[in-house]
Amino acid sequence: MDGGCVNNVILLADSYKVSHYQQYPPGTTLLYSYFESRGGKFPYSCFFGLQYVLKRWLVGPVVTRQAIQEAKEIYSGVYMNDKDFNEDGWNYILEHHGGRLPLRIKAVPEGTILPTRNVLFTVENTDPAVPWLTNFFETVLVQVWYPMSVATNSRIYKQVLHHYLSLTHDNLLTLDYSLHDCGYRGVSSVETAAIGGAANMINFKASDTVAGTCLLRKYYHEKTVGAHSGPFSEHSTVTSWGRHREADAHKHMLDTFKGRTFGCVIDSYDVWNCCEEIIGDQLKELVKENGKQGGCFVVRPDSGDPCTVVLKCL
């Protein structure tokens, strides 16, 4: 993410924002805006992600002479003229504030669960000469919707898991590890993985998305890790043994990670044969012994309709 316009904060806005400084009533000195969830699928929002956006983009002397010139060149091309870009306004921020943004942003604590239709954070300019600045960064600030959506959805999942664990289990010790994030490979970028992975770590302590931990360590003062994982096989580590040695592949896992929690993917060839014959018969005593030593043998069907496959495996 180095170089180019990606690191230029003046380019972190929808193009139409560029001309808004000309559209406010003459004499305007203060703009005060707020951010809220206006309602939707769930009755509340789990607030998360603003601190990352602020520290990543808006903190410090972020407006430079070079940034202004680059933005002028690009926006002039976008608008097909050089009259609408607010060069004087950005130069004012550079000269009077050393390139720091004269904005005040106040928010509820991150991780807060708040009913919809409540203010989550507010933005206002602190210099009456630049009221247009308040809403200029709406575009990048609204990107907190992604981590908030992930955090809110995963909390709903946690409530569902909590409900059924309470009905079917003698304790809730496994709740925090009952939803494992393997989304690193399924998102649009490393940054998306970091943001979404970190948001999920608010609710769960099981994850393979190490980028989430990296974000929490850099922007949220996490000292260790945000979530945990362990040894889990994949199709290549099973099929490398060959079809007729599939049982050997799983036995090797039991021997190698004895007394630990680990997982085996069981659909490399025939998921039902693996589940019933290999694990449920040939390796049954080894699986039980692993449990006696404090380990947990995790079975990964890994394909098919979960509502059908999981129940049939059980």
C-alpha positions as CSV (number, residue, x, y, z in Angstrom):
1,M,0.0,0.0,0.0
2,D,3.0,2.3,-0.5
3,G,3.2,5.1,-3.0
4,G,0.7,6.6,-5.4
5,C,-2.6,8.2,-4.5
6,V,-3.4,5.5,-2.0
7,N,-1.5,7.3,0.7
8,N,-2.8,10.7,-0.1
9,V,-5.6,11.6,2.3
10,I,-7.0,14.3,0.0
11,L,-7.9,11.5,-2.4
12,L,-9.8,9.5,0.3
13,A,-13.1,11.0,-0.8
14,D,-15.8,10.6,-3.4
15,S,-15.0,13.0,-6.2
16,Y,-18.2,15.0,-5.7
17,K,-16.9,16.0,-2.3
18,V,-14.4,18.2,-4.0
19,S,-16.9,20.9,-4.9
20,H,-18.9,20.9,-1.7
21,Y,-16.9,23.7,-0.1
22,Q,-18.6,26.0,-2.7
23,Q,-22.1,24.7,-1.9
24,Y,-22.5,25.6,1.8
25,P,-24.2,28.8,2.7
26,P,-21.8,31.8,2.7
27,G,-20.6,32.6,6.1
28,T,-20.8,29.0,7.4
29,T,-18.2,28.4,10.1
30,L,-19.2,25.1,11.7
31,L,-20.4,21.8,10.5
32,Y,-21.4,19.1,12.9
33,S,-22.2,15.6,11.6
34,Y,-23.1,12.3,13.2
35,F,-22.9,8.7,12.3
36,E,-25.7,6.2,13.2
37,S,-27.2,2.9,12.2
38,R,-30.7,3.7,11.0
39,G,-31.9,0.1,11.5
40,G,-31.7,-3.1,9.6
41,K,-31.7,-6.9,10.2
42,F,-30.6,-6.7,13.8
43,P,-31.8,-4.4,16.6
44,Y,-28.3,-3.3,17.6
45,S,-24.8,-2.6,16.3
46,C,-21.4,-3.6,17.7
47,F,-19.2,-0.6,17.2
48,F,-15.7,-1.3,16.0
49,G,-13.1,-0.1,13.5
50,L,-13.0,3.7,13.9
51,Q,-9.7,3.7,15.8
52,Y,-8.1,1.9,12.9
53,V,-9.4,4.3,10.3
54,L,-8.2,7.3,12.4
55,K,-4.8,6.0,13.1
56,R,-4.3,4.6,9.6
57,W,-5.3,7.7,7.7
58,L,-6.1,10.8,9.6
59,V,-3.6,11.2,12.5
60,G,-0.6,13.5,12.2
61,P,0.6,16.0,9.5
62,V,-1.2,14.2,6.7
63,V,-1.6,17.2,4.3
64,T,1.6,18.0,2.4
65,R,2.5,20.2,-0.5
66,Q,3.1,17.1,-2.6
67,A,-0.3,15.7,-1.7
68,I,-2.0,18.9,-2.6
69,Q,-0.4,19.1,-6.0
70,E,-1.1,15.5,-6.7
71,A,-4.8,15.9,-5.7
72,K,-5.1,19.0,-7.8
73,E,-3.8,17.2,-10.9
74,I,-6.1,14.2,-10.4
75,Y,-9.3,16.1,-9.5
76,S,-8.7,18.6,-12.3
77,G,-8.8,15.7,-14.6
78,V,-11.8,14.1,-13.0
79,Y,-13.7,17.5,-13.1
80,M,-12.2,18.4,-16.5
81,N,-11.3,21.8,-15.1
82,D,-9.0,23.2,-12.4
83,K,-11.5,25.6,-10.8
84,D,-13.4,23.3,-8.4
85,F,-10.5,21.8,-6.4
86,N,-10.1,23.7,-3.1
87,E,-6.4,24.4,-3.4
88,D,-6.6,27.4,-1.1
89,G,-8.4,25.5,1.6
90,W,-5.8,22.7,1.7
91,N,-3.0,25.2,1.6
92,Y,-4.6,26.9,4.6
93,I,-4.6,23.6,6.5
94,L,-0.9,23.1,5.6
95,E,0.2,26.6,6.6
96,H,-2.0,27.1,9.7
97,H,-2.1,23.6,11.1
98,G,1.1,22.1,9.9
99,G,-0.8,19.6,7.7
100,R,-2.8,18.3,10.7
101,L,-6.6,18.1,10.2
102,P,-8.6,20.5,12.5
103,L,-11.3,18.0,13.2
104,R,-12.8,16.8,16.5
105,I,-14.2,13.2,16.4
106,K,-16.0,11.8,19.4
107,A,-17.3,8.3,19.7
108,V,-18.7,5.6,21.9
109,P,-16.1,3.2,23.2
110,E,-15.2,0.5,20.6
111,G,-16.9,-2.8,21.3
112,T,-20.0,-1.0,22.6
113,I,-23.3,-2.7,21.8
114,L,-25.7,0.0,21.0
115,P,-29.4,-0.2,19.8
116,T,-29.9,1.1,16.3
117,R,-30.9,4.8,15.7
118,N,-28.3,6.0,18.2
119,V,-25.3,8.2,17.5
120,L,-22.1,6.2,17.2
121,F,-19.7,9.0,16.5
122,T,-19.7,12.7,15.7
123,V,-17.4,14.9,13.5
124,E,-16.9,18.7,13.6
125,N,-14.4,21.2,12.4
126,T,-12.4,23.0,15.0
127,D,-11.3,25.9,12.8
128,P,-14.1,28.1,11.5
129,A,-12.2,28.8,8.3
130,V,-12.6,25.2,7.1
131,P,-16.2,24.0,7.8
132,W,-16.2,21.9,4.6
133,L,-13.6,19.6,6.1
134,T,-16.1,18.0,8.4
135,N,-17.9,16.0,5.7
136,F,-15.0,15.7,3.3
137,F,-13.8,12.6,5.1
138,E,-17.2,11.0,5.3
139,T,-16.2,8.5,2.6
140,V,-13.3,6.9,4.5
141,L,-15.0,7.3,7.9
142,V,-18.1,5.4,6.6
143,Q,-15.8,2.4,5.9
144,V,-16.3,1.5,9.6
145,W,-19.5,-0.1,8.4
146,Y,-17.5,-3.2,7.3
147,P,-15.8,-4.0,10.7
148,M,-19.1,-3.0,12.4
149,S,-21.0,-5.4,10.2
150,V,-18.6,-8.2,10.9
151,A,-18.6,-7.6,14.6
152,T,-22.3,-7.3,14.8
153,N,-23.0,-10.5,12.7
154,S,-20.4,-12.5,14.7
155,R,-22.0,-11.4,18.0
156,I,-25.4,-12.6,16.7
157,Y,-23.8,-15.9,15.9
158,K,-22.3,-16.0,19.4
159,Q,-25.8,-15.4,20.9
160,V,-27.2,-18.3,18.9
161,L,-24.3,-20.6,20.0
162,H,-24.8,-19.5,23.6
163,H,-28.5,-20.3,23.4
164,Y,-27.9,-23.9,22.2
165,L,-24.9,-24.6,24.3
166,S,-27.0,-23.6,27.3
167,L,-29.6,-26.1,26.3
168,T,-27.3,-29.0,25.3
169,H,-24.1,-28.7,27.3
170,D,-23.0,-28.6,30.9
171,N,-20.9,-25.5,30.6
172,L,-20.1,-22.6,28.2
173,L,-16.3,-23.1,28.3
174,T,-16.1,-23.7,24.5
175,L,-18.3,-20.8,23.5
176,D,-15.4,-18.4,22.6
177,Y,-13.9,-21.1,20.4
178,S,-17.1,-22.3,18.7
179,L,-16.8,-20.2,15.6
180,H,-13.4,-20.4,13.8
181,D,-12.6,-17.7,11.2
182,C,-11.0,-19.1,8.1
183,G,-11.9,-16.1,5.9
184,Y,-8.3,-14.9,5.1
185,R,-8.4,-16.5,1.7
186,G,-12.0,-15.5,0.9
187,V,-11.8,-11.7,1.0
188,S,-10.7,-9.1,-1.4
189,S,-7.4,-8.1,0.1
190,V,-5.0,-8.5,3.0
191,E,-6.4,-5.3,4.5
192,T,-9.9,-6.6,4.3
193,A,-8.8,-9.8,6.0
194,A,-7.1,-7.7,8.8
195,I,-10.1,-5.5,9.4
196,G,-12.7,-8.3,9.3
197,G,-10.6,-10.7,11.1
198,A,-10.0,-8.2,14.0
199,A,-13.7,-7.4,14.2
200,N,-14.6,-11.1,14.6
201,M,-12.0,-11.4,17.4
202,I,-14.1,-9.1,19.5
203,N,-16.5,-12.1,19.9
204,F,-14.4,-15.2,19.3
205,K,-11.0,-16.5,20.2
206,A,-10.5,-19.0,17.3
207,S,-9.1,-17.8,14.0
208,D,-6.7,-18.6,11.2
209,T,-6.8,-15.0,10.0
210,V,-3.5,-13.9,11.6
211,A,-3.8,-10.5,9.8
212,G,-6.6,-9.7,12.3
213,T,-4.1,-10.1,15.2
214,C,-1.6,-8.0,13.3
215,L,-4.1,-5.1,13.1
216,L,-5.0,-5.4,16.8
217,R,-1.4,-5.4,17.8
218,K,-0.6,-2.3,15.7
219,Y,-3.7,-0.2,16.2
220,Y,-5.4,-1.5,19.4
221,H,-2.5,-2.2,21.8
222,E,-3.0,-6.0,21.8
223,K,0.1,-7.4,23.5
224,T,-0.2,-11.0,22.5
225,V,-2.7,-12.4,19.9
226,G,-6.3,-11.7,19.2
227,A,-7.3,-15.4,18.6
228,H,-5.8,-18.9,18.5
229,S,-5.5,-21.8,16.1
230,G,-3.8,-25.1,16.0
231,P,-2.7,-28.0,13.8
232,F,-5.3,-28.7,11.2
233,S,-4.8,-30.9,8.1
234,E,-5.8,-29.9,4.6
235,H,-6.6,-31.9,1.5
236,S,-3.0,-31.8,0.3
237,T,-1.6,-33.2,3.6
238,V,-4.1,-36.1,3.4
239,T,-4.0,-36.9,-0.3
240,S,-0.2,-36.9,-0.3
241,W,-0.5,-40.3,1.6
242,G,-2.6,-41.7,-1.2
243,R,-6.2,-42.9,-1.2
244,H,-5.4,-46.3,0.3
245,R,-3.4,-44.8,3.2
246,E,-6.0,-42.2,4.3
247,A,-6.2,-43.9,7.7
248,D,-2.4,-43.6,8.0
249,A,-2.7,-39.8,7.4
250,H,-5.1,-39.4,10.2
251,K,-3.2,-41.8,12.5
252,H,-0.1,-39.7,11.8
253,M,-2.0,-36.6,13.1
254,L,-3.0,-38.5,16.2
255,D,0.6,-39.6,16.8
256,T,2.2,-36.3,16.1
257,F,-0.2,-34.1,18.1
258,K,-1.0,-36.5,20.9
259,G,-2.8,-34.9,23.8
260,R,-3.6,-31.7,21.9
261,T,-6.5,-30.1,20.0
262,F,-6.1,-30.6,16.3
263,G,-8.4,-31.2,13.3
264,C,-8.6,-33.6,10.4
265,V,-10.3,-32.9,7.1
266,I,-12.3,-36.0,6.2
267,D,-13.7,-35.4,2.7
268,S,-10.6,-36.0,0.6
269,Y,-12.2,-39.1,-0.8
270,D,-15.3,-40.5,0.9
271,V,-16.5,-38.4,3.8
272,W,-18.9,-41.1,5.1
273,N,-16.3,-43.9,5.0
274,C,-13.7,-41.8,6.7
275,C,-16.2,-40.7,9.4
276,E,-17.6,-44.1,10.1
277,E,-14.9,-46.7,9.2
278,I,-11.6,-44.9,9.7
279,I,-12.3,-42.5,12.6
280,G,-15.3,-44.3,14.1
281,D,-13.7,-47.8,14.0
282,Q,-10.0,-48.1,13.0
283,L,-8.8,-45.1,15.0
284,K,-11.5,-45.0,17.6
285,E,-9.4,-46.0,20.5
286,L,-6.6,-43.6,19.6
287,V,-9.2,-40.8,19.4
288,K,-10.5,-41.7,22.8
289,E,-7.0,-41.9,24.2
290,N,-6.2,-38.4,22.9
291,G,-9.2,-37.1,24.7
292,K,-8.1,-38.8,28.0
293,Q,-4.8,-36.9,27.6
294,G,-6.6,-33.6,27.4
295,G,-6.8,-33.3,23.6
296,C,-9.7,-32.8,21.2
297,F,-9.9,-34.5,17.9
298,V,-11.8,-32.1,15.6
299,V,-13.6,-33.6,12.5
300,R,-13.8,-31.4,9.4
301,P,-16.3,-32.5,6.8
302,D,-15.3,-29.4,4.8
303,S,-17.9,-29.8,2.0
304,G,-21.6,-30.2,1.3
305,D,-24.6,-28.6,2.9
306,P,-23.6,-28.1,6.6
307,C,-27.2,-28.5,7.8
308,T,-27.2,-32.0,6.3
309,V,-23.5,-33.1,6.5
310,V,-22.9,-32.1,10.1
311,L,-26.0,-33.8,11.4
312,K,-25.2,-37.0,9.5
313,C,-21.6,-37.0,10.8
314,L,-22.9,-36.7,14.3
